[in-house]
């Protein structure tokens, strides 16, 4: 009986040693999204309009493709806007309204919260993601 116990103990010990040698990696979507502030990086500057019914996003030093998604909650409903920009070294501004417009009449969303902006762009070797939390 003692020999069987020692044998089982030895097997469990050897299995635990093998399990401890498993290599763990961080998946790309969970890696850091920080971007260094170098002269070649893309400038992204979001700011609310003066009437707080829209968002202005200034992009500078554009290189390649940029895509953005703005999402928020209004009266417990999810809303969002997406878009993209292509350019080279240019500066562009995008205006995103918090609501809908039809025939020149705009209906703005109320009780907006949890607003987030995600901007994705590619450099020569990597894809970058910058996230912004926007307080309305």
CNS distance restraints for C-alpha pairs under 8 A (distance, minus, plus):
assign (resid   1 and name CA) (resid   5 and name CA) 6.25 0.50 0.50
assign (resid   2 and name CA) (resid   6 and name CA) 6.09 0.50 0.50
assign (resid   3 and name CA) (resid   7 and name CA) 6.01 0.50 0.50
assign (resid   4 and name CA) (resid   8 and name CA) 6.16 0.50 0.50
assign (resid   5 and name CA) (resid   9 and name CA) 6.03 0.50 0.50
assign (resid   6 and name CA) (resid  10 and name CA) 6.04 0.50 0.50
assign (resid   7 and name CA) (resid  11 and name CA) 6.31 0.50 0.50
assign (resid   8 and name CA) (resid  12 and name CA) 6.17 0.50 0.50
assign (resid   9 and name CA) (resid  13 and name CA) 6.04 0.50 0.50
assign (resid  10 and name CA) (resid  14 and name CA) 6.12 0.50 0.50
assign (resid  11 and name CA) (resid  15 and name CA) 6.16 0.50 0.50
assign (resid  12 and name CA) (resid  16 and name CA) 6.18 0.50 0.50
assign (resid  13 and name CA) (resid  17 and name CA) 6.36 0.50 0.50
assign (resid  14 and name CA) (resid  18 and name CA) 6.43 0.50 0.50
assign (resid  15 and name CA) (resid  19 and name CA) 6.19 0.50 0.50
assign (resid  16 and name CA) (resid  20 and name CA) 6.13 0.50 0.50
assign (resid  17 and name CA) (resid  21 and name CA) 6.67 0.50 0.50
assign (resid  18 and name CA) (resid  22 and name CA) 7.24 0.50 0.50
assign (resid  26 and name CA) (resid  30 and name CA) 6.45 0.50 0.50
assign (resid  26 and name CA) (resid  31 and name CA) 6.46 0.50 0.50
assign (resid  27 and name CA) (resid  31 and name CA) 6.61 0.50 0.50
assign (resid  33 and name CA) (resid 128 and name CA) 6.77 0.50 0.50
assign (resid  33 and name CA) (resid 129 and name CA) 5.56 0.50 0.50
assign (resid  33 and name CA) (resid 130 and name CA) 6.07 0.50 0.50
assign (resid  33 and name CA) (resid 131 and name CA) 7.84 0.50 0.50
assign (resid  34 and name CA) (resid 129 and name CA) 7.80 0.50 0.50
assign (resid  34 and name CA) (resid 130 and name CA) 6.91 0.50 0.50
assign (resid  35 and name CA) (resid  41 and name CA) 7.84 0.50 0.50
assign (resid  35 and name CA) (resid 128 and name CA) 7.50 0.50 0.50
assign (resid  35 and name CA) (resid 130 and name CA) 7.41 0.50 0.50
assign (resid  36 and name CA) (resid  41 and name CA) 7.35 0.50 0.50
assign (resid  37 and name CA) (resid  41 and name CA) 6.33 0.50 0.50
assign (resid  40 and name CA) (resid  61 and name CA) 7.32 0.50 0.50
assign (resid  41 and name CA) (resid  61 and name CA) 7.06 0.50 0.50
assign (resid  42 and name CA) (resid  59 and name CA) 7.11 0.50 0.50
assign (resid  42 and name CA) (resid  60 and name CA) 5.92 0.50 0.50
assign (resid  42 and name CA) (resid  61 and name CA) 5.11 0.50 0.50
assign (resid  42 and name CA) (resid  62 and name CA) 5.77 0.50 0.50
assign (resid  42 and name CA) (resid  63 and name CA) 7.41 0.50 0.50
assign (resid  43 and name CA) (resid  58 and name CA) 7.71 0.50 0.50
assign (resid  43 and name CA) (resid  59 and name CA) 5.50 0.50 0.50
assign (resid  43 and name CA) (resid  60 and name CA) 4.77 0.50 0.50
assign (resid  43 and name CA) (resid  61 and name CA) 6.25 0.50 0.50
assign (resid  43 and name CA) (resid  62 and name CA) 7.76 0.50 0.50
assign (resid  44 and name CA) (resid  57 and name CA) 6.93 0.50 0.50
assign (resid  44 and name CA) (resid  58 and name CA) 5.86 0.50 0.50
assign (resid  44 and name CA) (resid  59 and name CA) 4.84 0.50 0.50
assign (resid  44 and name CA) (resid  60 and name CA) 6.67 0.50 0.50
assign (resid  45 and name CA) (resid  57 and name CA) 5.61 0.50 0.50
assign (resid  45 and name CA) (resid  58 and name CA) 5.01 0.50 0.50
assign (resid  45 and name CA) (resid  59 and name CA) 6.53 0.50 0.50
assign (resid  46 and name CA) (resid  55 and name CA) 6.83 0.50 0.50
assign (resid  46 and name CA) (resid  56 and name CA) 5.71 0.50 0.50
assign (resid  46 and name CA) (resid  57 and name CA) 4.24 0.50 0.50
assign (resid  46 and name CA) (resid  58 and name CA) 6.25 0.50 0.50
assign (resid  47 and name CA) (resid  55 and name CA) 5.80 0.50 0.50
assign (resid  47 and name CA) (resid  56 and name CA) 5.33 0.50 0.50
assign (resid  47 and name CA) (resid  57 and name CA) 6.39 0.50 0.50
assign (resid  48 and name CA) (resid  52 and name CA) 5.62 0.50 0.50
assign (resid  48 and name CA) (resid  53 and name CA) 7.65 0.50 0.50
assign (resid  48 and name CA) (resid  54 and name CA) 6.03 0.50 0.50
assign (resid  48 and name CA) (resid  55 and name CA) 4.51 0.50 0.50
assign (resid  48 and name CA) (resid  56 and name CA) 6.00 0.50 0.50
assign (resid  48 and name CA) (resid 136 and name CA) 7.64 0.50 0.50
assign (resid  49 and name CA) (resid  53 and name CA) 6.46 0.50 0.50
assign (resid  49 and name CA) (resid  54 and name CA) 5.36 0.50 0.50
assign (resid  49 and name CA) (resid  55 and name CA) 5.57 0.50 0.50
assign (resid  49 and name CA) (resid  56 and name CA) 6.35 0.50 0.50
assign (resid  52 and name CA) (resid 136 and name CA) 6.87 0.50 0.50
assign (resid  53 and name CA) (resid  97 and name CA) 6.12 0.50 0.50
assign (resid  53 and name CA) (resid  98 and name CA) 5.55 0.50 0.50
assign (resid  53 and name CA) (resid  99 and name CA) 7.99 0.50 0.50
assign (resid  53 and name CA) (resid 108 and name CA) 6.88 0.50 0.50
assign (resid  54 and name CA) (resid  95 and name CA) 6.79 0.50 0.50
assign (resid  54 and name CA) (resid  96 and name CA) 5.38 0.50 0.50
assign (resid  54 and name CA) (resid  97 and name CA) 4.13 0.50 0.50
assign (resid  54 and name CA) (resid  98 and name CA) 5.27 0.50 0.50
assign (resid  55 and name CA) (resid  95 and name CA) 5.70 0.50 0.50
assign (resid  55 and name CA) (resid  96 and name CA) 5.12 0.50 0.50
assign (resid  55 and name CA) (resid  97 and name CA) 6.45 0.50 0.50
assign (resid  55 and name CA) (resid  98 and name CA) 7.79 0.50 0.50
assign (resid  56 and name CA) (resid  93 and name CA) 6.69 0.50 0.50
assign (resid  56 and name CA) (resid  94 and name CA) 5.73 0.50 0.50
assign (resid  56 and name CA) (resid  95 and name CA) 4.60 0.50 0.50
assign (resid  56 and name CA) (resid  96 and name CA) 6.48 0.50 0.50
assign (resid  57 and name CA) (resid  93 and name CA) 5.48 0.50 0.50
assign (resid  57 and name CA) (resid  94 and name CA) 5.19 0.50 0.50
assign (resid  57 and name CA) (resid  95 and name CA) 6.47 0.50 0.50
assign (resid  58 and name CA) (resid  91 and name CA) 7.34 0.50 0.50
assign (resid  58 and name CA) (resid  92 and name CA) 5.90 0.50 0.50
assign (resid  58 and name CA) (resid  93 and name CA) 4.39 0.50 0.50
assign (resid  58 and name CA) (resid  94 and name CA) 6.60 0.50 0.50
assign (resid  59 and name CA) (resid  91 and name CA) 5.53 0.50 0.50
assign (resid  59 and name CA) (resid  92 and name CA) 5.22 0.50 0.50
assign (resid  59 and name CA) (resid  93 and name CA) 6.11 0.50 0.50
assign (resid  60 and name CA) (resid  89 and name CA) 7.30 0.50 0.50
assign (resid  60 and name CA) (resid  90 and name CA) 6.24 0.50 0.50
assign (resid  60 and name CA) (resid  91 and name CA) 4.31 0.50 0.50
assign (resid  60 and name CA) (resid  92 and name CA) 6.57 0.50 0.50
assign (resid  61 and name CA) (resid  88 and name CA) 7.34 0.50 0.50
assign (resid  61 and name CA) (resid  89 and name CA) 4.52 0.50 0.50
assign (resid  61 and name CA) (resid  90 and name CA) 5.63 0.50 0.50
assign (resid  61 and name CA) (resid  91 and name CA) 6.16 0.50 0.50
assign (resid  62 and name CA) (resid  66 and name CA) 7.88 0.50 0.50
assign (resid  62 and name CA) (resid  86 and name CA) 7.65 0.50 0.50
assign (resid  62 and name CA) (resid  87 and name CA) 5.70 0.50 0.50
assign (resid  62 and name CA) (resid  88 and name CA) 5.31 0.50 0.50
assign (resid  62 and name CA) (resid  89 and name CA) 4.76 0.50 0.50
assign (resid  62 and name CA) (resid  90 and name CA) 5.34 0.50 0.50
assign (resid  62 and name CA) (resid  91 and name CA) 6.53 0.50 0.50
assign (resid  63 and name CA) (resid  86 and name CA) 7.56 0.50 0.50
assign (resid  63 and name CA) (resid  87 and name CA) 5.77 0.50 0.50
assign (resid  63 and name CA) (resid  88 and name CA) 4.50 0.50 0.50
assign (resid  63 and name CA) (resid  89 and name CA) 5.69 0.50 0.50
assign (resid  63 and name CA) (resid  90 and name CA) 7.80 0.50 0.50
assign (resid  63 and name CA) (resid 123 and name CA) 7.69 0.50 0.50
assign (resid  64 and name CA) (resid  86 and name CA) 5.86 0.50 0.50
assign (resid  64 and name CA) (resid  87 and name CA) 5.84 0.50 0.50
assign (resid  64 and name CA) (resid  88 and name CA) 6.29 0.50 0.50
assign (resid  64 and name CA) (resid 121 and name CA) 7.40 0.50 0.50
assign (resid  64 and name CA) (resid 122 and name CA) 6.68 0.50 0.50
assign (resid  64 and name CA) (resid 123 and name CA) 7.40 0.50 0.50
assign (resid  65 and name CA) (resid  84 and name CA) 7.19 0.50 0.50
assign (resid  65 and name CA) (resid  85 and name CA) 5.93 0.50 0.50
assign (resid  65 and name CA) (resid  86 and name CA) 4.76 0.50 0.50
assign (resid  65 and name CA) (resid  87 and name CA) 6.94 0.50 0.50
assign (resid  65 and name CA) (resid 121 and name CA) 5.91 0.50 0.50
assign (resid  65 and name CA) (resid 122 and name CA) 6.61 0.50 0.50
assign (resid  66 and name CA) (resid  84 and name CA) 5.46 0.50 0.50
assign (resid  66 and name CA) (resid  85 and name CA) 5.12 0.50 0.50
assign (resid  66 and name CA) (resid  86 and name CA) 6.39 0.50 0.50
assign (resid  66 and name CA) (resid 119 and name CA) 6.98 0.50 0.50
assign (resid  66 and name CA) (resid 120 and name CA) 5.78 0.50 0.50
assign (resid  66 and name CA) (resid 121 and name CA) 4.56 0.50 0.50
assign (resid  66 and name CA) (resid 122 and name CA) 7.33 0.50 0.50
assign (resid  67 and name CA) (resid  82 and name CA) 7.41 0.50 0.50
assign (resid  67 and name CA) (resid  83 and name CA) 5.73 0.50 0.50
assign (resid  67 and name CA) (resid  84 and name CA) 4.09 0.50 0.50
assign (resid  67 and name CA) (resid  85 and name CA) 6.35 0.50 0.50
assign (resid  67 and name CA) (resid 119 and name CA) 5.81 0.50 0.50
assign (resid  67 and name CA) (resid 120 and name CA) 5.31 0.50 0.50
assign (resid  67 and name CA) (resid 121 and name CA) 6.50 0.50 0.50
assign (resid  68 and name CA) (resid  82 and name CA) 5.54 0.50 0.50
assign (resid  68 and name CA) (resid  83 and name CA) 5.49 0.50 0.50
assign (resid  68 and name CA) (resid  84 and name CA) 6.12 0.50 0.50
assign (resid  68 and name CA) (resid 117 and name CA) 7.06 0.50 0.50
assign (resid  68 and name CA) (resid 118 and name CA) 5.56 0.50 0.50
assign (resid  68 and name CA) (resid 119 and name CA) 4.33 0.50 0.50
assign (resid  68 and name CA) (resid 120 and name CA) 6.21 0.50 0.50
assign (resid  69 and name CA) (resid  80 and name CA) 7.03 0.50 0.50
assign (resid  69 and name CA) (resid  81 and name CA) 5.73 0.50 0.50
assign (resid  69 and name CA) (resid  82 and name CA) 4.30 0.50 0.50
assign (resid  69 and name CA) (resid  83 and name CA) 6.71 0.50 0.50
assign (resid  69 and name CA) (resid 117 and name CA) 5.74 0.50 0.50
assign (resid  69 and name CA) (resid 118 and name CA) 5.28 0.50 0.50
assign (resid  69 and name CA) (resid 119 and name CA) 6.60 0.50 0.50
assign (resid  70 and name CA) (resid  80 and name CA) 5.42 0.50 0.50
assign (resid  70 and name CA) (resid  81 and name CA) 5.21 0.50 0.50
assign (resid  70 and name CA) (resid  82 and name CA) 6.29 0.50 0.50
assign (resid  70 and name CA) (resid 115 and name CA) 7.19 0.50 0.50
assign (resid  70 and name CA) (resid 116 and name CA) 5.77 0.50 0.50
assign (resid  70 and name CA) (resid 117 and name CA) 4.44 0.50 0.50
assign (resid  70 and name CA) (resid 118 and name CA) 6.51 0.50 0.50
assign (resid  71 and name CA) (resid  78 and name CA) 7.24 0.50 0.50
assign (resid  71 and name CA) (resid  79 and name CA) 5.68 0.50 0.50
assign (resid  71 and name CA) (resid  80 and name CA) 4.06 0.50 0.50
assign (resid  71 and name CA) (resid  81 and name CA) 6.44 0.50 0.50
assign (resid  71 and name CA) (resid 114 and name CA) 8.00 0.50 0.50
assign (resid  71 and name CA) (resid 115 and name CA) 5.72 0.50 0.50
assign (resid  71 and name CA) (resid 116 and name CA) 5.56 0.50 0.50
assign (resid  71 and name CA) (resid 117 and name CA) 6.60 0.50 0.50
assign (resid  72 and name CA) (resid  78 and name CA) 5.98 0.50 0.50
assign (resid  72 and name CA) (resid  79 and name CA) 5.47 0.50 0.50
assign (resid  72 and name CA) (resid  80 and name CA) 6.28 0.50 0.50
assign (resid  72 and name CA) (resid 112 and name CA) 6.74 0.50 0.50
assign (resid  72 and name CA) (resid 113 and name CA) 6.08 0.50 0.50
assign (resid  72 and name CA) (resid 114 and name CA) 5.30 0.50 0.50
assign (resid  72 and name CA) (resid 115 and name CA) 4.17 0.50 0.50
assign (resid  72 and name CA) (resid 116 and name CA) 6.39 0.50 0.50
assign (resid  73 and name CA) (resid  77 and name CA) 5.38 0.50 0.50
assign (resid  73 and name CA) (resid  78 and name CA) 4.66 0.50 0.50
assign (resid  73 and name CA) (resid  79 and name CA) 5.96 0.50 0.50
assign (resid  73 and name CA) (resid 112 and name CA) 5.63 0.50 0.50
assign (resid  73 and name CA) (resid 113 and name CA) 5.38 0.50 0.50
assign (resid  73 and name CA) (resid 114 and name CA) 5.99 0.50 0.50
assign (resid  73 and name CA) (resid 115 and name CA) 6.96 0.50 0.50
assign (resid  74 and name CA) (resid  78 and name CA) 6.56 0.50 0.50
assign (resid  74 and name CA) (resid  79 and name CA) 7.10 0.50 0.50
assign (resid  74 and name CA) (resid 109 and name CA) 6.46 0.50 0.50
assign (resid  74 and name CA) (resid 110 and name CA) 6.15 0.50 0.50
assign (resid  74 and name CA) (resid 111 and name CA) 5.37 0.50 0.50
assign (resid  74 and name CA) (resid 112 and name CA) 4.54 0.50 0.50
assign (resid  74 and name CA) (resid 113 and name CA) 6.52 0.50 0.50
assign (resid  75 and name CA) (resid 110 and name CA) 7.11 0.50 0.50
assign (resid  75 and name CA) (resid 111 and name CA) 5.89 0.50 0.50
assign (resid  75 and name CA) (resid 112 and name CA) 7.20 0.50 0.50
assign (resid  81 and name CA) (resid  96 and name CA) 7.66 0.50 0.50
assign (resid  97 and name CA) (resid 108 and name CA) 7.75 0.50 0.50
assign (resid  98 and name CA) (resid 108 and name CA) 5.72 0.50 0.50
assign (resid  98 and name CA) (resid 109 and name CA) 5.72 0.50 0.50
assign (resid  99 and name CA) (resid 106 and name CA) 7.04 0.50 0.50
assign (resid  99 and name CA) (resid 107 and name CA) 5.60 0.50 0.50
assign (resid  99 and name CA) (resid 108 and name CA) 4.10 0.50 0.50
assign (resid  99 and name CA) (resid 109 and name CA) 4.99 0.50 0.50
assign (resid 100 and name CA) (resid 106 and name CA) 5.62 0.50 0.50
assign (resid 100 and name CA) (resid 107 and name CA) 5.42 0.50 0.50
assign (resid 100 and name CA) (resid 108 and name CA) 6.44 0.50 0.50
assign (resid 101 and name CA) (resid 105 and name CA) 5.47 0.50 0.50
assign (resid 101 and name CA) (resid 106 and name CA) 4.02 0.50 0.50
assign (resid 101 and name CA) (resid 107 and name CA) 6.20 0.50 0.50
assign (resid 102 and name CA) (resid 106 and name CA) 6.41 0.50 0.50
assign (resid 112 and name CA) (resid 136 and name CA) 6.92 0.50 0.50
assign (resid 113 and name CA) (resid 135 and name CA) 7.42 0.50 0.50
assign (resid 113 and name CA) (resid 136 and name CA) 6.91 0.50 0.50
assign (resid 114 and name CA) (resid 133 and name CA) 7.66 0.50 0.50
assign (resid 114 and name CA) (resid 134 and name CA) 7.67 0.50 0.50
assign (resid 114 and name CA) (resid 135 and name CA) 7.73 0.50 0.50
assign (resid 115 and name CA) (resid 133 and name CA) 6.07 0.50 0.50
assign (resid 115 and name CA) (resid 134 and name CA) 5.35 0.50 0.50
assign (resid 115 and name CA) (resid 135 and name CA) 6.80 0.50 0.50
assign (resid 115 and name CA) (resid 136 and name CA) 7.73 0.50 0.50
assign (resid 116 and name CA) (resid 131 and name CA) 7.14 0.50 0.50
assign (resid 116 and name CA) (resid 132 and name CA) 5.66 0.50 0.50
assign (resid 116 and name CA) (resid 133 and name CA) 4.63 0.50 0.50
assign (resid 116 and name CA) (resid 134 and name CA) 5.84 0.50 0.50
assign (resid 117 and name CA) (resid 131 and name CA) 5.75 0.50 0.50
assign (resid 117 and name CA) (resid 132 and name CA) 5.03 0.50 0.50
assign (resid 117 and name CA) (resid 133 and name CA) 6.47 0.50 0.50
assign (resid 117 and name CA) (resid 134 and name CA) 7.41 0.50 0.50
assign (resid 118 and name CA) (resid 129 and name CA) 6.86 0.50 0.50
assign (resid 118 and name CA) (resid 130 and name CA) 5.76 0.50 0.50
assign (resid 118 and name CA) (resid 131 and name CA) 4.59 0.50 0.50
assign (resid 118 and name CA) (resid 132 and name CA) 6.44 0.50 0.50
assign (resid 119 and name CA) (resid 129 and name CA) 5.72 0.50 0.50
assign (resid 119 and name CA) (resid 130 and name CA) 5.25 0.50 0.50
assign (resid 119 and name CA) (resid 131 and name CA) 6.49 0.50 0.50
assign (resid 120 and name CA) (resid 127 and name CA) 7.16 0.50 0.50
assign (resid 120 and name CA) (resid 128 and name CA) 5.61 0.50 0.50
assign (resid 120 and name CA) (resid 129 and name CA) 4.50 0.50 0.50
assign (resid 120 and name CA) (resid 130 and name CA) 6.52 0.50 0.50
assign (resid 121 and name CA) (resid 127 and name CA) 5.85 0.50 0.50
assign (resid 121 and name CA) (resid 128 and name CA) 5.33 0.50 0.50
assign (resid 121 and name CA) (resid 129 and name CA) 6.62 0.50 0.50
assign (resid 122 and name CA) (resid 126 and name CA) 5.83 0.50 0.50
assign (resid 122 and name CA) (resid 127 and name CA) 4.24 0.50 0.50
assign (resid 122 and name CA) (resid 128 and name CA) 5.86 0.50 0.50
assign (resid 123 and name CA) (resid 127 and name CA) 6.14 0.50 0.50
assign (resid 123 and name CA) (resid 128 and name CA) 7.43 0.50 0.50
